[in-house]
């Protein structure tokens, strides 16, 4: 008997659908293109992204919640092989992937990709640090797996439109983590396809509202992605199977819609998503950065602008930035997702630094008073510029009657307005030096810079397991 209920497809129809062609094309590229085929720029970019992620993880690992979590995870016992970066210990592989992924998002300083609308690197790297002991992994193999894991996750993010209520962390990054883990473990074409299909079913369905409320469970999503990616690969190697087209099922209907399979292989092998990434210097949600970039330029042009000298601030920007209009955040995470607070604390501190979002700033009456005088509005014309541009217009009205205005159409750090390699390295040193000291941070930087020539990663493994300095 035929089914008459709308939107219910008979199993006979579903099971007759063939495997999509892009899966084999992608898996063949991932296994057929080797590190030796990468050009010098791609290799350098991959190493720079790895370094940036490590800095974000190490700094985030010093947060009180991370110290408590790693201590709990360490009590599990078992075979501990993988570094909890900045915690000074090794954990079980799955626990290390979880902890490193969480730590990397704690301070909102992890790199990202505007076209994917998320953060591929911090989902993939924690999984790769845990696949197998780093002493048994070569640098070129590590970079190859990292680039293609990044590619898999970022392309799904670009090919589908996540539902508006869904947080992007923990979603397609699971596929990226699984692909990277599979490649680092020597997977063949069919195994990479299996890893993609199985991991798509292990994606996290996470709420966007958590970031707006400052619910710090949100920081766990990338860690869950990394851990689930490892699990997906373990399942595949153990003989478990996924759907014929798991990505389309999940990202064309469950978590997202409008999945475009052609995007998964468009210019594959010539257009690399990791080279279209962005790096962050403002310690806040990327959606605040356009406004913060304008404020930074106004400070540079006019000198310090103390909160008491400001009558009001008007921010006009694109929809996702305009959504972040809460002016009274309850904690650090919520503050990083508030355009009014971010603008006010930057004016008070002169920079949107890590301390600018900590408890003293959250209790500063000057900052809170000014945040209440910051308005945020959407301009549909600016929204229409996404994802290629991230615009904002800021007007600061001073109590002496002067009006300061500025506008931008890009974020500093984007592929179209990038930070130079030296600036990214400086960011790593800013984050890693308080954790380990300048000498040790420099050794990590040098080890990452030499990944393309490293026969094994034993030295990097030892460096990443080094305890933080006592004063931390």
N, C-alpha and C positions, 0 to 999 in steps of 0.2 A: 504494500500500500504506500502510496506517495505521501511525503510529509507536506503538510499545508501550513504549519506554523512558520511565520516569517523568520528569516535569518538562521534557520537550522538546516544544515546541509547533510544529506545522508552519508553514512560512512562509505557506501559504495562509490560515491562521487569523490569524497576526500581521498580515499585510498588509491584512486585511479590517477591522481595528479603525479606527474613526474618530478624527479629531483630538479631543482632549478639549476640552470647552466652556470650561474655565477659561482656557485659553491666550488665546483671543480676548478674553474678558472682561477679563483682566488687561492685555493689550496695548492694548485700547481705552481703558482707564482711564489707562494710563501716557502715552498720546499725547493723550488728550482732556482730562484734567485738567491745567491749566497752573499755573505758579507763582502767577499772579494769583488762582487759586482757593484757595490755601493761606490758612488763617487766620494771625493774627499769632503765635500760640503755636507752630504748626508751623514757621513760618519761623524763629522765634527758636531753637527746639530744633535745627533742622538746622544753623544757624550755630554753635551751641554744640558740636555733635558734630564739625563740621569743625575748629573750633578745638582741641578736645581731641585729635583725631587728629594734627593738625599738631604739637602739643607733644610727643606721644609719638614721632613720627617724628624730629623735630629732636634730641631727647635721645638716642634710640637710635642716630642716625647718628654719634654721637661715639664709639661703642664701637670698639675696635681692629679687629675683624673688618669692621665697616662701612667704616672708613677704607680698609682694604686692598681691599675689594671695589669700592668706587666708583672707586678709583684704577685697578683692572684694567679696569672697564667703560669708563672714560674713554679708555683706550688704543685702543678699538675704532674710534674715529673716526666718520665718517658725519655725518649731519645731526643736530645736537643741539639740542633745543628744550625739553625738559621739565626742571623743577627736581628735583635730588636734594636734598631739603629738609634744610638744615643742613650740607650738604657743600660748599656754596659753588661749585657748578658745575652745568652742564646736561648731560644725557645724551640718548642716543637714547630715543625714547618707550618702547620695550619695556624697555630697561634701567632707565630711571627708575622705571617702574611696579614692576619687580622690587625695586630697591633701597629705594624708599620703603615698600613692603609689608613687607620684611624688617625695616627699621629700626623700624617702628612696633610690632613685637612683641618687640623685643629686651629691653625692660625690664619687660614684663608690666604696662603701664600703659594699654593701649588700651581703649576703651570696649567694651561688649558688650551682649548681649540674652539674658536668662535663658530666655525662651520659645523662642528659636531655638537656645539652647545653644551659643552661639559669639559671634563678634565681627564683625558685618557691616560696620561703618564702615571698618575698616582694610583690608578687601578692596576696597571700592568707591573710596575717595578716591584711592589711588595711580593707579588706572586713569583717573579723571577728570582728574587733573593732567597726564596724558600723551596724551589723545585727540587734541588739536590744540593749537597754540600758545594760551596763555591770553589773549594780547592779542586773540584773535579770539573770545573766549567772554564772554558777559554773565553777571553775577552771578545773576540770576534763573534763567537757563537752567542754570547750574551747580547751583544748589540743587535745581531740579526733577529733574535727572538723579540727583543724589545721593540724594534722598528715595526715588525709585522704584527705584534700584539697591539701596538698603538694604532696601526693602520686598520686592523679589523674593528676595534671598538669605535674609532673616530668615524669610519665610513658608515657604520650602522647609525650613529648619531646624526650624521648628515643626511642619510637616506630616509629617515623616518621623522615624524613629528610626535614627540612625547606628549602625552596628555597634560593639560595645563596644571592639573593638581598633583602631578608627579615630580618628585625631585630627580634630577638626572643622575646623581651619584648612585652607584650600585646597580644601574640598569645595564646598558650595553658595555660598560666597562668589564662586566663579568666575562663576556665573550673575548674581549681583548686579553684579559688575564689568562683565560684558558688556551687561547691560540699561542700566546707567548710561552706558557708552560709546556705545551705540546711540542713546540719547535725546539725548545731547549732540551727536551728529553728525546729528541731524534725522531719525531713523528713523521710518518709518510703522508701521502695525499689523503687517503681514506681516513686516517686517524685525525688529521686536521679538520676534515669535514665533520667527523663525529664530534670533535671537541666544540666546534661551532654550534652544532645542533643541540648537543646536551647542555652546554652552558647557557644557551638562550633560555632554556626552561628553568635555569637556576638564578635568573635575574631577580633582583630585589624590587618589589613594588613599594616604593617609599614616598612619603608625603612631603610635598613642598612646604606645607605650613610649618613643619618643624623648624625650618630656618627662620621663618618670620617670628615665631614665638621665642626663639632661642632655646628650643628643646635640643639638648646636645646629643641625643640619640642620632641626630642627623650626621654627626661626625663619624658614626660607625659604618655608614653605607659603603664607602670606598673600601674599607677593610673587609666587609662581608663579601664584596665583589671579588677581591683578591683571593680570599679563602675559598669562595665558591668556584672560582676559576680553577684553583688547584684540585678541588673535589671533582669537578667536571672531567678534568684530564685523568684523574685516578679512575673514575668510572669507565671512561672510554678504554683505557688500557686493561681494565678488568673485564671488558666485554659488554658493558652496558651500551645501549643505543638510544639515539634521540629521534625526534620526528624527522620526516623527510625534508621538511622546510621549517625548522623551528624558528628561525629568525623572522620569517614572514608571519607566522602565527602570533608570536609575541609582539613584534614591532610593527605589525600591520593590523593589529586588532586588540591585543590584550593591554599592553602598556602604552602603545603608540598607534598611530594610524598613518596611512599614506606611504607605506614603505615602497621605495623605488629600487628594485633590485639592480638596475643598470648602474646605479651610483656605486655599487660595491666593486665594480671592476673598471669604471671609467678612468682612463689614463693610468691604469694600474702598472706600477713599475717605473713610471716617469713622473707622476705627480704624487709626492709623498706628503701625507697629512702632518707628519711630525715637523715638516718644514713650513707648515702654515699655522703653527701654534702661536701662543702668546705667553710671555712671562709677566709676572706680577711684582711690583714693588710696593704698591699700596696694600696694607694688610686688611683688606676688606673684600666683600663680594665684587666680582668683576663688573656687575651692573652699576656700581657706584663710581667706577673709575673715570668715566668720561667727565662727570661733574668734578671729581677730585683733580683730574688733570687741569681743568680750567682754573680751579681755585689755586693750584700750585703755580700756574703761570701768572695769575693776578698777584700772588704774594711776591713772586720774583720781580714783577714789574713795579710794584708799588711799596714793597717792604712789608713788614709784619702787619697783620690786620687783626687786632685783638677783639675778642667777642664783644666787649663793652663798647666798641666803636661802631658796631653793626646794628642798624635799625631792623634790617630784614634781608633775607636772601630768597631769590626766586630761581628755581631750577626747572627747566623745560627739557624733556628728554624722551626716549623711546619707552614703550609700554612696560618692559620688564624692569627697567630702572624706576619708572614712575610708580610701580607697584610697591616699592620699598619706601613707603612714606611714613612709617611709624616713627614717632619722635621721642618716645620714652622707653628705650630698650631696658630689659630687666637684667641682661647679662652680656658678656663679651660677644657671644655668638650673635645674639639679636642686634647688638650694636653694629656689627660688621654687615648686617643686612638692612641698615637704615640709612638712606641718603641724608635726611636731616641731621642725624647724629654724626655721620661721617664727615659732612661738610663742617659742622660746628667744631668737632674735635680737631680737625685739620687746621682750622683757623686758630684754635687755642694752642696747638702744639707746633704748628708750622709744617707738619708732615703727618700723613696717615700711617704712622708707625705702629708696631706692636703695642708699645705702652699707651698709645692714644686710645686704645679700646679696652684697657684693663680697668679694674675696679675703681681706682682713684678718679679716672676720667668719667666713669659712669656716675660718680657721686659729686662731680664738680658742678656747682650751681650755675656757674658762668656758661658752661657747655650746654647744660640742659635747658637753660633759659634761651640761649641762642637757637638750639635745635627746634624749639617751639616756634621760632620766627622764620623757619625755613619751609617754603612751600615747594611741592613737587607736582608737576603736571605733565601729562603726555601730549606730545605733538604727533598726530597720526603720520605726518610727512616724515618725521624722524623714524617712526616705527617701520615705515615702508622701506627704509634704507638697510634694514637687517637682512642677512648677517654680515654683509660686506663692511658696513659702517656701524659705529656705535656713538651716535651724536649726543651732545648736550649743550645747552646754552645756560649760562649762569649770570645772574644780575645781583650784585651786592650793593645794597643801599646803606650808606654810612650815616651816622648821626649828625655829621657836619654838613650834610646835604649832597656830598659827592656820590656819584653812581659809577661803579666799576662793573664792566661787562666783558664777557669772553665767551667763545664758542669753540667747539671741536667736533670733528666728524669721525675721529678715530681715537682709540685708546693707545697710550704709550705702551710699548711692548708687543703690540699686534704685529703680524707679518708685514703690514703696510707701513708701520711706524715702529720698527723693532728696537729693542735695546741691543747694544753691541755686546759681543761675547764678554768683553772686559766688565761690563755692567752686571751681567748675569753672574760672573765669577765673584764680583764684589758682593753681590747679594748673598751668595753662598757663604762667603767668609764672614759677613755680618751675622748670619744665622748660626754658623758652625763654631765660630771662635768662642762665644760665650759658653758653648757646650763642652768643648775639648781643649780650648786654647789654640792660639794661632799656629803653632808648629804642627800640631796633630791635624788641624783642619787643612793645612797646606799639604800634608802627606796624602790625605784623602783626595784632595783636588788633583794632585799629581797622579795618583793611582787611577782615577777616573779618566784623566786626560790620556793615559796610556792604555786604556782598554783595548784599543784597536790592535795593540801589539802584544797583549798579555797571553802567555801560554796557559795560565790558570789565574784564578782570583783569590788565591790563598792570602796574599798580602792585604787585599781590600777587605776580605772577610775579617781578618784580625783587626784591622783599623776600625771597622764598623762596630765591632764588639767591645771596643775600648770604653770603659766607664766614663761618664761625664765628670767634670772637675768637681771637687768637693763643695765649692761654694754654690754649685747649682743645686 
